[in-house]
Amino acid sequence: MLRFIFFVFLSVVAVLALPSRAWAPTIITRGTLSAESYGFASSKKPCASQTVTWLTNCSGTAPALVSGAQTGVSNMASGYTGSVTVTCGNGQLTQSGAICTANN
């Protein structure tokens, strides 16, 4: 038991001795330690800039995004007005809130 208490004490001292730059605001995420919590780069894949099409007639170019980021994309196709929100998730874009209407 004394060894366990001593081990815990040394662990706390070791953690407190780390430079403050090594810590991110949240150390534990959903009960697990993450690479980001120690200041390491994310292992999640970013999304490259790409053309996205929604509701058949609308399309536009989404910029490059890091995983977890989102942005709005406006329609660039002639004859239609619209937009969509794209979110990057580990290298894949997902769409939400799509609108595309024909111009009169």
C-alpha positions in Angstrom: 0.0 0.0 0.0 2.8 2.4 0.8 4.4 1.7 -2.6 1.1 2.6 -4.3 0.8 5.9 -2.4 4.5 6.7 -3.2 3.8 5.9 -6.9 0.8 8.2 -7.0 2.8 11.0 -5.3 5.6 10.6 -7.8 3.1 10.6 -10.7 1.6 13.9 -9.5 5.0 15.5 -9.0 6.0 14.4 -12.5 2.9 15.8 -14.0 3.3 19.1 -12.2 6.9 19.3 -13.4 5.9 19.3 -17.1 6.2 22.6 -18.9 2.9 24.4 -19.2 3.1 24.4 -23.1 2.6 20.7 -23.1 -1.0 21.0 -21.8 -4.1 21.8 -23.7 -7.2 23.1 -22.1 -8.8 19.7 -21.8 -6.6 16.7 -20.9 -9.3 14.0 -20.9 -11.7 13.7 -23.7 -14.6 11.3 -23.2 -12.6 9.3 -20.6 -9.5 8.8 -22.8 -6.3 10.7 -23.2 -5.9 12.2 -26.7 -2.8 13.2 -28.6 -4.2 16.8 -28.9 -4.2 17.1 -25.1 -0.5 16.8 -25.1 0.1 19.3 -27.9 0.7 16.7 -30.6 -0.8 17.0 -34.1 -4.1 15.5 -34.7 -4.1 12.0 -36.2 -7.4 12.8 -38.0 -7.2 13.5 -41.8 -8.0 16.9 -43.2 -10.3 17.4 -46.2 -8.8 18.7 -49.4 -10.5 21.6 -51.3 -13.1 20.0 -53.6 -16.2 20.6 -55.7 -19.4 19.6 -53.9 -22.8 19.1 -55.6 -26.1 19.1 -53.7 -29.7 18.7 -54.6 -28.7 17.7 -58.2 -28.4 21.2 -59.7 -26.2 23.2 -57.3 -22.4 23.0 -56.9 -19.6 25.0 -55.5 -16.0 24.6 -54.2 -15.4 23.8 -50.5 -12.0 25.0 -49.2 -9.5 22.7 -47.5 -10.6 22.1 -43.9 -9.2 20.4 -40.9 -11.1 17.6 -39.4 -14.0 18.9 -37.3 -14.3 22.2 -39.1 -17.3 23.4 -41.1 -18.0 26.1 -43.7 -20.8 27.3 -46.0 -20.5 26.8 -49.7 -22.4 29.0 -52.2 -23.8 27.7 -55.5 -21.7 28.6 -58.6 -23.9 26.8 -61.2 -25.8 29.2 -63.5 -29.6 29.3 -63.3 -29.8 28.3 -59.6 -29.3 29.9 -56.2 -28.4 28.0 -53.1 -25.9 27.0 -50.4 -24.9 24.1 -48.2 -22.9 23.6 -45.0 -20.1 21.1 -45.3 -18.3 19.6 -42.3 -15.0 17.7 -42.5 -14.8 14.5 -40.6 -11.5 12.6 -40.8 -11.0 13.3 -44.5 -14.7 13.1 -45.6 -17.0 16.0 -46.2 -20.7 15.7 -45.1 -23.4 18.1 -46.1 -26.3 19.6 -44.2 -28.8 22.4 -44.6 -28.8 22.2 -48.4 -30.8 24.8 -50.4 -31.0 25.0 -54.2 -33.7 26.8 -56.1 -34.2 27.7 -59.8 -33.9 31.4 -60.7 -37.0 32.8 -62.4 
